[in-house]
Amino acid sequence: TTLATTTVAARSCAPVTLPDPYNSGQQVTYDNPCITNDMRAVCSEDPNKPHCTCSYTSTGDLCETVTPQSEWGRCKNYNGPNGFATNRCTTSYDQGNVCDPDETKPWCTCTPSWTGEYCETAVTTTTETSTTTTETSTTTSEASTTTGYMDRCGKYTGTSGTIYDNRCMTKDRGAQCSTDPSQPLCECSIYWIGMYCAADAEAFERLAGNATDGLIDTIDVGRTNPATVIAALPAILSFLTDEQRLDMSYAIEDVIMDATFEEQPLVPSEAFTFFNDPSLGNCFTFNHFNATEKYQARGAGARYGLRVTLEFGAAEYAPWVEAVGVLTYIHPIGQNIYLESVKHTNQPGNSDQIAMKKHSFKRLQAPFAPACVARKDVRSFYFPGEYSVDGCLRSCYQDSVFRSCGCMDPQYTRKDGVPSCNFEKLACIEEM
């Protein structure tokens, strides 16, 4: 997924100010152009080195392209003894520990406060304190242990340039910072949650208990990398009932303003059949296999086909969404569509014309492999409509997820009675 690209002067590592992808109408100042999408990227003005050296989470000249977590190798999200962490090196709550996906090198580079293969052991220092008693002239010494990294509770400069008393107080003025590295950095007030007390507790409460530390981290990363949240959205909303999901998406009268076939007006609610897809939301199909009336193409050209005027509702889009549009899928009658199916994006202000050409094939008889031509020919098929290879593969995939994780992938239709995998189960799916 490619995010916003920033154009700056060649070889410049000067701060850049860009629109805030999370807060509409506001701006964010970054220390250099390489970290607008990857906070671990390194900027260099040396002409003999790359301008931006990206971490494993991004690629591109300015680290503007997010690398899928499936390619992060051993540095993907980790569910450890202290809960969900961005990777195995940060289970101590210290985000300064850096993970290296190269398996020929040490796993983690720790801050001075931590040591161990996974930065799991707090560093302790011993100093001597002398106590002199004049009455007895006896000098004793005792060991005191300093556990902590005092700088972690020092002044913190946010991305906007604002200076805070410590990292915990960027949002929550009542947060307490701990200098003990064996403890979480921040103790939040009742109104805020998250590693740095930067997430609104009331907003996460509406997620019906799905607000885990890993989810908070994902949404926090999503402020600059929206694709992270979009990819996890089906799992984030997995606690919703089917009825609740339907209500969250557009109704047909919100999308289709006018429709004609062979230049004759149609009633959208009658000519289009509604269904809900876990990833796509509410969809509306013309010539659906369950429709009472079927329309036949009797000639070529726009006047003989379907014409639709769409409403995009651009004013309701989240501020960090870069493109407005509606996805159009052309598919055989009776077959289901999926997020990955071939599609066309209709954008506002355009008049698009889609022409089709039919191709058909016939499977050969023995000794060639037998053809699966019906739902009854396969062990599992969880999608509506006729048999398709895509539906068969995804159904087998769902069976595999269920055997490994005890639930089914929320991106696709699942077997009746089987729970949808929530956010915490994404790590299980990714490890398959």
C-alpha positions as CSV (number, residue, x, y, z in Angstrom):
1,T,0.0,0.0,0.0
2,T,1.5,3.3,-1.0
3,L,0.9,6.3,1.2
4,A,1.5,10.0,0.7
5,T,4.8,10.9,-1.1
6,T,6.7,14.0,0.1
7,T,8.7,16.1,-2.4
8,V,11.6,18.0,-0.8
9,A,14.8,19.5,-1.9
10,A,17.4,17.0,-3.0
11,R,19.6,15.6,-0.2
12,S,17.8,17.7,2.4
13,C,17.4,16.3,5.9
14,A,15.7,19.5,7.1
15,P,12.4,19.3,9.0
16,V,9.2,19.2,6.8
17,T,5.7,20.2,7.6
18,L,2.8,18.2,6.1
19,P,-0.9,17.9,6.6
20,D,-1.8,15.7,9.6
21,P,-3.1,12.4,8.2
22,Y,-5.0,11.9,11.4
23,N,-6.5,15.3,12.2
24,S,-8.1,17.2,9.3
25,G,-7.0,20.8,8.9
26,Q,-3.9,20.4,11.1
27,Q,-0.3,20.0,10.2
28,V,2.6,17.9,11.6
29,T,6.3,18.8,11.5
30,Y,8.7,15.9,11.0
31,D,12.4,16.1,11.9
32,N,13.3,15.0,8.3
33,P,11.5,13.8,5.2
34,C,12.4,10.2,5.6
35,I,10.3,9.6,8.8
36,T,6.9,10.8,7.6
37,N,5.8,7.2,7.3
38,D,8.6,5.3,9.0
39,M,9.8,6.7,12.3
40,R,12.8,4.3,12.3
41,A,14.1,5.6,9.0
42,V,17.5,7.4,8.8
43,C,18.1,10.4,6.7
44,S,21.5,11.3,5.1
45,E,22.7,14.3,3.1
46,D,25.8,12.4,2.1
47,P,25.6,11.9,-1.7
48,N,27.5,8.6,-1.4
49,K,24.7,7.1,0.7
50,P,21.0,6.6,0.2
51,H,19.0,9.7,1.1
52,C,16.7,7.5,3.2
53,T,17.6,4.2,4.9
54,C,14.3,2.6,5.7
55,S,13.5,0.1,8.4
56,Y,12.0,-3.3,7.6
57,T,8.5,-1.7,7.8
58,S,8.8,0.4,4.6
59,T,10.5,0.8,1.2
60,G,10.8,3.6,-1.3
61,D,13.1,6.6,-1.9
62,L,11.4,8.4,1.0
63,C,10.3,5.2,2.8
64,E,6.7,6.1,1.7
65,T,5.6,2.5,0.9
66,V,4.4,0.3,3.8
67,T,5.8,-3.2,3.8
68,P,3.1,-5.8,4.7
69,Q,3.7,-7.3,8.1
70,S,3.8,-10.7,6.6
71,E,7.2,-9.7,5.2
72,W,8.6,-8.4,8.5
73,G,10.0,-11.9,9.3
74,R,10.9,-12.3,13.0
75,C,10.1,-8.6,13.7
76,K,6.4,-8.8,13.3
77,N,4.0,-8.2,16.2
78,Y,4.7,-10.5,19.1
79,N,2.3,-11.7,21.9
80,G,4.6,-12.2,24.8
81,P,4.3,-12.6,28.6
82,N,3.7,-8.8,29.0
83,G,1.0,-8.8,26.4
84,F,1.0,-7.7,22.7
85,A,4.1,-5.8,21.5
86,T,5.2,-4.3,18.2
87,N,7.9,-6.9,18.0
88,R,9.8,-9.3,20.3
89,C,12.4,-6.7,21.3
90,T,9.8,-4.3,22.7
91,T,8.1,-6.6,25.2
92,S,9.7,-4.5,28.0
93,Y,7.6,-1.5,26.9
94,D,10.8,0.3,25.7
95,Q,10.2,1.2,22.1
96,G,13.9,2.3,21.8
97,N,14.9,-1.4,21.5
98,V,15.4,-2.1,17.8
99,C,14.6,-5.4,16.1
100,D,16.7,-6.7,13.1
101,P,14.9,-8.9,10.6
102,D,18.2,-10.3,9.3
103,E,18.5,-13.7,11.0
104,T,22.3,-13.7,10.5
105,K,22.6,-10.9,13.0
106,P,21.6,-10.5,16.7
107,W,17.9,-10.3,17.1
108,C,17.8,-7.0,19.1
109,T,19.8,-3.8,19.7
110,C,18.9,-2.7,23.2
111,T,18.9,0.7,24.8
112,P,21.3,1.2,27.7
113,S,18.5,0.3,30.1
114,W,18.1,-3.3,28.8
115,T,20.2,-6.3,28.0
116,G,19.6,-9.9,26.8
117,E,18.8,-11.6,23.5
118,Y,15.4,-9.9,23.4
119,C,16.2,-6.9,25.6
120,E,14.2,-8.6,28.4
121,T,16.5,-8.0,31.3
122,A,16.7,-4.6,33.0
123,V,20.2,-3.2,33.5
124,T,21.1,-2.5,37.1
125,T,24.0,-0.4,38.4
126,T,25.6,-0.5,41.9
127,T,27.0,2.5,43.6
128,E,28.5,2.9,47.1
129,T,27.1,5.3,49.7
130,S,29.2,6.1,52.7
131,T,27.6,6.7,56.1
132,T,29.9,8.1,58.8
133,T,28.9,8.0,62.5
134,T,31.1,10.4,64.5
135,E,30.2,8.8,67.9
136,T,31.6,5.4,67.1
137,S,33.9,6.4,64.3
138,T,32.6,3.5,62.2
139,T,32.3,3.8,58.5
140,T,29.8,1.5,56.8
141,S,29.0,1.1,53.2
142,E,25.8,-0.2,51.6
143,A,24.9,-1.1,48.1
144,S,22.1,0.8,46.4
145,T,20.5,-0.4,43.2
146,T,19.5,2.0,40.5
147,T,17.0,0.4,38.2
148,G,15.9,2.8,35.6
149,Y,16.8,5.1,32.9
150,M,16.1,8.6,34.2
151,D,16.1,10.1,30.7
152,R,12.9,8.2,29.7
153,C,10.9,10.4,32.0
154,G,12.6,13.6,30.9
155,K,11.4,16.3,28.6
156,Y,9.8,15.1,25.4
157,T,9.4,17.0,22.1
158,G,6.3,15.9,20.1
159,T,6.2,15.8,16.3
160,S,4.5,19.2,16.3
161,G,7.5,20.7,18.2
162,T,5.6,21.0,21.5
163,I,7.7,20.2,24.6
164,Y,6.0,18.1,27.3
165,D,7.2,17.2,30.8
166,N,7.5,13.6,29.7
167,R,6.4,11.2,26.9
168,C,3.3,10.2,28.9
169,M,1.8,13.6,29.0
170,T,1.3,14.4,25.3
171,K,-2.4,13.8,25.7
172,D,-3.0,12.8,29.3
173,R,-2.1,15.6,31.6
174,G,-2.8,13.4,34.6
175,A,-0.5,10.6,33.5
176,Q,2.4,9.4,35.7
177,C,5.8,8.4,34.2
178,S,7.8,5.6,35.8
179,T,11.6,5.6,35.8
180,D,11.7,1.9,36.6
181,P,12.4,0.1,33.3
182,S,10.9,-3.1,34.6
183,Q,7.5,-1.3,34.8
184,P,5.3,0.2,32.1
185,L,6.5,3.7,31.2
186,C,3.1,5.4,31.8
187,E,0.3,5.0,34.3
188,C,-2.7,6.7,32.7
189,S,-5.6,8.5,34.2
190,I,-9.1,7.0,33.8
191,Y,-9.7,9.0,30.6
192,W,-6.7,7.7,28.6
193,I,-5.1,4.3,27.7
194,G,-2.2,3.0,25.7
195,M,1.6,2.7,26.1
196,Y,1.9,6.5,26.1
197,C,-1.6,7.4,27.4
198,A,-2.4,8.8,23.9
199,A,-5.6,6.9,23.1
200,D,-9.1,8.1,24.2
201,A,-10.4,5.5,26.7
202,E,-14.1,6.3,25.8
203,A,-13.5,5.7,22.1
204,F,-11.9,2.4,22.8
205,E,-14.6,1.4,25.2
206,R,-17.0,1.5,22.3
207,L,-15.0,-1.4,20.7
208,A,-16.7,-3.7,23.2
209,G,-13.6,-4.8,25.0
210,N,-11.6,-5.3,21.8
211,A,-9.2,-2.5,22.9
212,T,-6.0,-4.6,23.6
213,D,-2.5,-3.1,23.7
214,G,-1.8,-4.5,20.3
215,L,-4.9,-2.8,18.9
216,I,-3.9,0.5,20.5
217,D,-0.4,0.2,18.9
218,T,-1.9,-0.6,15.5
219,I,-4.3,2.4,15.6
220,D,-1.4,4.6,16.9
221,V,0.7,3.5,13.9
222,G,-2.3,4.1,11.7
223,R,-2.1,7.8,12.3
224,T,0.8,8.0,9.8
225,N,0.3,4.6,8.1
226,P,-3.5,4.3,7.5
227,A,-3.1,1.0,5.6
228,T,-2.2,-0.7,8.9
229,V,-5.7,0.0,10.3
230,I,-7.5,-0.7,7.0
231,A,-5.9,-4.2,6.8
232,A,-6.9,-5.0,10.4
233,L,-10.4,-3.4,10.2
234,P,-12.4,-6.7,9.7
235,A,-10.7,-8.2,12.8
236,I,-11.0,-4.9,14.8
237,L,-14.8,-5.0,14.2
238,S,-15.2,-8.8,14.5
239,F,-17.2,-8.4,17.7
240,L,-20.1,-6.7,15.8
241,T,-23.2,-8.7,14.9
242,D,-24.1,-9.0,11.2
243,E,-27.0,-6.5,11.8
244,Q,-24.6,-4.0,13.3
245,R,-22.2,-4.3,10.3
246,L,-25.0,-3.8,7.9
247,D,-26.1,-0.6,9.6
248,M,-22.5,0.8,9.5
249,S,-22.4,0.7,5.7
250,Y,-24.3,2.6,3.0
251,A,-27.8,1.7,2.0
252,I,-28.6,1.5,-1.7
253,E,-30.4,4.9,-1.8
254,D,-27.2,6.4,-0.4
255,V,-25.1,5.1,-3.4
256,I,-27.2,4.7,-6.5
257,M,-28.9,8.0,-7.5
258,D,-30.2,6.9,-10.9
259,A,-30.1,3.7,-13.0
260,T,-31.4,2.7,-16.5
261,F,-31.2,-0.4,-18.7
262,E,-31.6,0.0,-22.5
263,E,-32.4,3.7,-21.6
264,Q,-35.4,2.6,-19.6
265,P,-35.5,3.8,-15.9
266,L,-35.0,1.2,-13.1
267,V,-36.0,1.3,-9.5
268,P,-32.6,0.6,-7.8
269,S,-34.1,-1.2,-4.7
270,E,-35.8,-3.6,-7.1
271,A,-33.2,-4.0,-9.9
272,F,-30.2,-4.5,-7.5
273,T,-29.8,-7.2,-4.9
274,F,-28.1,-6.4,-1.6
275,F,-25.5,-8.4,0.2
276,N,-22.8,-7.7,2.8
277,D,-19.2,-8.7,2.5
278,P,-17.0,-8.7,5.6
279,S,-14.3,-6.7,3.9
280,L,-16.2,-4.7,1.3
281,G,-19.2,-3.8,3.3
282,N,-22.6,-3.5,1.7
283,C,-22.7,-4.4,-2.0
284,F,-25.4,-4.1,-4.6
285,T,-25.6,-6.6,-7.6
286,F,-27.4,-6.1,-10.9
287,N,-28.7,-9.3,-12.4
288,H,-28.1,-11.2,-9.2
289,F,-28.8,-15.0,-9.3
290,N,-31.5,-14.6,-6.7
291,A,-33.3,-11.7,-8.6
292,T,-36.8,-12.3,-9.8
293,E,-36.1,-10.6,-13.2
294,K,-33.1,-11.3,-15.4
295,Y,-31.8,-8.7,-18.0
296,Q,-30.4,-9.9,-21.3
297,A,-27.9,-7.9,-23.4
298,R,-29.5,-7.5,-26.8
299,G,-27.0,-5.2,-28.5
300,A,-23.6,-3.6,-28.2
301,G,-23.0,0.0,-27.0
302,A,-23.9,2.2,-24.1
303,R,-27.6,2.6,-25.0
304,Y,-28.1,-1.2,-24.7
305,G,-26.4,-1.6,-21.4
306,L,-26.7,-0.6,-17.7
307,R,-26.1,3.1,-16.9
308,V,-25.8,4.2,-13.2
309,T,-25.3,7.5,-11.5
310,L,-23.4,7.1,-8.2
311,E,-23.2,9.3,-5.1
312,F,-19.8,9.0,-3.4
313,G,-20.4,10.8,-0.1
314,A,-16.9,12.3,-0.2
315,A,-17.7,14.6,2.8
316,E,-18.0,11.5,5.1
317,Y,-14.6,10.0,4.3
318,A,-11.9,9.9,7.0
319,P,-9.4,12.8,6.6
320,W,-6.4,10.4,5.8
321,V,-8.2,8.7,2.9
322,E,-6.4,9.7,-0.2
323,A,-8.9,8.6,-2.9
324,V,-12.7,8.6,-3.1
325,G,-14.4,6.0,-5.3
326,V,-16.7,3.0,-5.7
327,L,-15.4,-0.5,-6.7
328,T,-17.2,-2.1,-9.7
329,Y,-16.9,-5.9,-10.2
330,I,-18.0,-7.6,-13.4
331,H,-18.5,-11.3,-12.8
332,P,-20.6,-14.3,-14.0
333,I,-24.2,-14.5,-12.8
334,G,-24.3,-16.8,-9.8
335,Q,-20.6,-16.4,-8.7
336,N,-19.5,-14.5,-5.7
337,I,-16.9,-11.7,-5.6
338,Y,-14.1,-11.2,-3.2
339,L,-11.9,-8.3,-2.1
340,E,-9.1,-9.5,-4.4
341,S,-11.4,-10.1,-7.5
342,V,-10.7,-8.1,-10.7
343,K,-12.4,-4.7,-10.3
344,H,-12.7,-1.2,-11.7
345,T,-12.6,1.9,-9.5
346,N,-15.1,4.6,-10.4
347,Q,-14.0,8.1,-9.2
348,P,-16.2,11.2,-8.8
349,G,-16.4,13.7,-11.6
350,N,-15.8,11.0,-14.3
351,S,-18.0,9.2,-16.8
352,D,-16.6,5.6,-17.2
353,Q,-17.7,3.1,-19.8
354,I,-16.9,-0.6,-19.3
355,A,-17.0,-2.9,-22.4
356,M,-17.1,-6.7,-22.0
357,K,-16.0,-9.6,-24.1
358,K,-17.0,-13.1,-23.2
359,H,-14.6,-16.0,-23.0
360,S,-15.6,-19.6,-22.2
361,F,-13.8,-22.9,-21.8
362,K,-14.7,-26.5,-21.5
363,R,-12.9,-29.0,-19.3
364,L,-11.5,-32.1,-21.0
365,Q,-12.5,-35.6,-19.9
366,A,-10.2,-38.3,-18.5
367,P,-7.3,-38.8,-18.3
368,F,-7.3,-35.2,-17.3
369,A,-8.2,-34.2,-13.7
370,P,-11.9,-34.4,-12.9
371,A,-13.6,-31.0,-12.9
372,C,-15.3,-29.5,-9.8
373,V,-18.4,-28.0,-11.3
374,A,-20.8,-27.9,-8.3
375,R,-20.8,-27.2,-4.6
376,K,-21.5,-30.9,-3.9
377,D,-18.2,-31.8,-5.5
378,V,-16.1,-30.2,-2.8
379,R,-15.9,-30.8,1.0
380,S,-16.2,-27.1,2.0
381,F,-17.8,-24.1,0.3
382,Y,-19.0,-21.2,2.5
383,F,-19.8,-18.6,-0.1
384,P,-23.2,-17.9,-1.7
385,G,-24.0,-18.7,-5.3
386,E,-22.5,-21.3,-7.6
387,Y,-19.2,-23.1,-7.3
388,S,-16.0,-21.2,-8.2
389,V,-12.3,-22.0,-7.9
390,D,-11.8,-18.8,-5.9
391,G,-14.6,-19.7,-3.5
392,C,-13.2,-23.3,-3.1
393,L,-9.7,-22.1,-2.3
394,R,-10.9,-19.5,0.3
395,S,-13.2,-22.1,1.9
396,C,-10.2,-24.5,2.3
397,Y,-8.2,-21.6,3.7
398,Q,-10.9,-20.9,6.3
399,D,-10.9,-24.6,7.3
400,S,-7.1,-24.4,7.8
401,V,-7.4,-21.2,9.9
402,F,-10.1,-22.9,12.0
403,R,-7.8,-25.9,12.7
404,S,-4.9,-23.7,13.7
405,C,-6.7,-20.8,15.5
406,G,-10.1,-22.0,16.5
407,C,-11.8,-19.3,14.5
408,M,-12.1,-18.2,10.8
409,D,-10.5,-15.2,9.0
410,P,-12.8,-12.2,9.4
411,Q,-12.0,-11.0,5.9
412,Y,-14.1,-13.7,4.3
413,T,-17.4,-15.4,4.7
414,R,-17.2,-18.2,7.3
415,K,-19.1,-21.4,8.2
416,D,-22.3,-20.9,10.1
417,G,-21.7,-21.1,13.9
418,V,-17.9,-20.6,13.7
419,P,-16.6,-17.4,15.4
420,S,-14.7,-14.8,13.5
421,C,-11.1,-14.3,14.6
422,N,-10.7,-11.1,16.6
423,F,-7.7,-8.8,16.6
424,E,-5.7,-10.9,19.1
425,K,-5.9,-13.9,16.7
426,L,-4.3,-12.1,13.8
427,A,-0.9,-13.2,15.0
428,C,-2.1,-16.8,14.8
429,I,-3.3,-16.3,11.2
430,E,0.0,-14.7,10.2
431,E,2.0,-17.6,11.6
432,M,0.2,-20.1,9.5
